[in-house]
Amino acid sequence: MATDSLQQTLRDHLAWWGLRHFTSDHEYFLWQRQQLSVEELNQLNSRAERKRTGDRVDEIAFYDLAAQPKTFPILYSQRYEYYEAIGLRTLAQLGKAQDILDFGCGIGVLTTFYARCFPDVNVVGIDRSAASIAIAQRKAKELGLRNLRFICLDVQTEPLSGSFDLVLTTHALLQAEQDPGIPSASWRTFDRVDDPSQQMAFEQRTGLAIRLDRLCQVLCPHGRMIVSEKTRQLARRVPFQRALASRGLQLVQPADPIQYRSIEEVVEDGPFYVLNKGNQATVTWDELPELDDGTLFNLNAMLGNSIDPNGPLYENHGPSAQVAWEELPEPRVTHELTREEPDGRQVHVELGLVDETHYLYCANTFDQRQLVMMEEARAALLEAYYQEILRGLP
Ligand SMILES: C[S@@+](CC[C@H](N)C(=O)[O-])C[C@H]1O[C@@H](n2cnc3c(N)ncnc32)[C@H](O)[C@@H]1O
């Protein structure tokens, strides 16, 4: 089927689930207030907050509430474009599979879609939220899907059984959305040293180790895994990728960064990984930060060319600020400070001059970089900014 018609099939499926596509916050929240009472919204928000800061029990309680028939169309309509981004990419990979496991399937919006599109393939959806599984089972029955089963199980406490040639999992492997990941070796570099104790600590505190190990146990030799988590930030991406690689999972194609809108907000998600187990690696893992246009730094072209007379000559808050900083010709550092925390995290702040142009550079071991350049007349502004940063350091 052509991509357009697949997209239409998915849209029809999402509509069947009662999901609506909004591109305006105003319209979405108007609809939300018409459907849910203030009390229901408050309860949902407080469960969402407890999920963010709490434990396994809080997470299950949130997904159980989110799966209530009155609530899920409202809540999951926010994820409309996410379903499109993940659903269509995943669908394109399903062709050769016979037995598919969708781990952390939630209420089964996408699981039922895959089972509908491939009626000859056996699909199993697993989730630890009993209310989500109850909805998923009800919907699969309404759709008359005979090739689909849903099981309520927590892989943190119970092993999986069966054998699958394809395991899917999106947003279900990393329990800790806020986890910062692991720091780089120093503020000068984006490289992560290969430190087994740091890696193990990341895998344990995010719940990744047990989930991945148990999924790998039911993945048949040479089976494939399709994985996507919120790991675009390098500090999370590197340990996540290393966790996959250390379990013998290899990239089948380059990892695909994902971007979509959640109503009006642009979400940087993924990458989307297509992996296989036990085969020869053909694509290498990328441990470099995503660079933006800031790489095109040309000091001479920039000087005297400030478009905004009140703005700096150059300002870059992305990882490519480091590339620009490294390219500064003969910088003269006037002030600098490097602060190191007991856990090894570092931050470095630097003020300096390139000819008559003043610059401020700031870098830390969680990949944040900032380079600001100003002409002589506004050097005091940079100096004040430097002092402000120093005051804000722990
Ligand atoms: C963010 S939702 C994602 C749902 C679905 N994959 C999607 O993309 O729409 C995460 C789901 O993973 C489930 N989950 C997390 N940890 C789990 C575990 N240890 N065992 C089973 N399910 C788990 C949660 O209950 C939740 O439904």
Ligand as a Chemical Component Dictionary entry (heavy atoms), coordinates in Angstrom:
data_LIG
# 
_chem_comp.id                   LIG 
_chem_comp.type                 NON-POLYMER 
_chem_comp.pdbx_formal_charge   0 
_chem_comp.three_letter_code    LIG 
# 
loop_
_chem_comp_atom.comp_id 
_chem_comp_atom.atom_id 
_chem_comp_atom.alt_atom_id 
_chem_comp_atom.type_symbol 
_chem_comp_atom.charge 
_chem_comp_atom.model_Cartn_x 
_chem_comp_atom.model_Cartn_y 
_chem_comp_atom.model_Cartn_z 
_chem_comp_atom.pdbx_ordinal 
LIG C1  C1  C 0  4.375 5.533  27.859 1  
LIG S1  S1  S 1  3.406 4.074  27.826 2  
LIG C2  C2  C 0  3.662 3.588  26.152 3  
LIG C3  C3  C 0  2.533 2.778  25.612 4  
LIG C4  C4  C 0  2.699 2.353  24.170 5  
LIG N1  N1  N 0  3.923 1.610  23.941 6  
LIG C5  C5  C 0  2.669 3.564  23.274 7  
LIG O1  O1  O 0  3.711 3.880  22.690 8  
LIG O2  O2  O -1 1.630 4.203  23.167 9  
LIG C6  C6  C 0  4.440 2.940  28.727 10 
LIG C7  C7  C 0  3.731 1.627  29.000 11 
LIG O3  O3  O 0  4.700 0.654  29.416 12 
LIG C8  C8  C 0  4.133 -0.100 30.462 13 
LIG N2  N2  N 0  5.239 -0.676 31.254 14 
LIG C9  C9  C 0  6.256 0.000  31.836 15 
LIG N3  N3  N 0  7.039 -0.867 32.518 16 
LIG C10 C10 C 0  6.503 -2.098 32.363 17 
LIG C11 C11 C 0  6.861 -3.385 32.843 18 
LIG N4  N4  N 0  7.913 -3.534 33.665 19 
LIG N5  N5  N 0  6.117 -4.450 32.485 20 
LIG C12 C12 C 0  5.031 -4.271 31.680 21 
LIG N6  N6  N 0  4.621 -3.071 31.210 22 
LIG C13 C13 C 0  5.359 -1.993 31.544 23 
LIG C14 C14 C 0  3.309 0.922  31.230 24 
LIG O4  O4  O 0  2.320 0.287  32.041 25 
LIG C15 C15 C 0  2.720 1.757  30.125 26 
LIG O5  O5  O 0  1.465 1.296  29.697 27 
# 
loop_
_chem_comp_bond.comp_id 
_chem_comp_bond.atom_id_1 
_chem_comp_bond.atom_id_2 
_chem_comp_bond.value_order 
_chem_comp_bond.pdbx_ordinal 
LIG C1  S1  SING 1  
LIG S1  C2  SING 2  
LIG S1  C6  SING 3  
LIG C2  C3  SING 4  
LIG C3  C4  SING 5  
LIG C4  N1  SING 6  
LIG C4  C5  SING 7  
LIG C5  O1  DOUB 8  
LIG C5  O2  SING 9  
LIG C6  C7  SING 10 
LIG C7  O3  SING 11 
LIG C7  C15 SING 12 
LIG O3  C8  SING 13 
LIG C8  N2  SING 14 
LIG C8  C14 SING 15 
LIG N2  C9  SING 16 
LIG N2  C13 SING 17 
LIG C9  N3  DOUB 18 
LIG N3  C10 SING 19 
LIG C10 C11 SING 20 
LIG C10 C13 DOUB 21 
LIG C11 N4  SING 22 
LIG C11 N5  DOUB 23 
LIG N5  C12 SING 24 
LIG C12 N6  DOUB 25 
LIG N6  C13 SING 26 
LIG C14 O4  SING 27 
LIG C14 C15 SING 28 
LIG C15 O5  SING 29 
# 
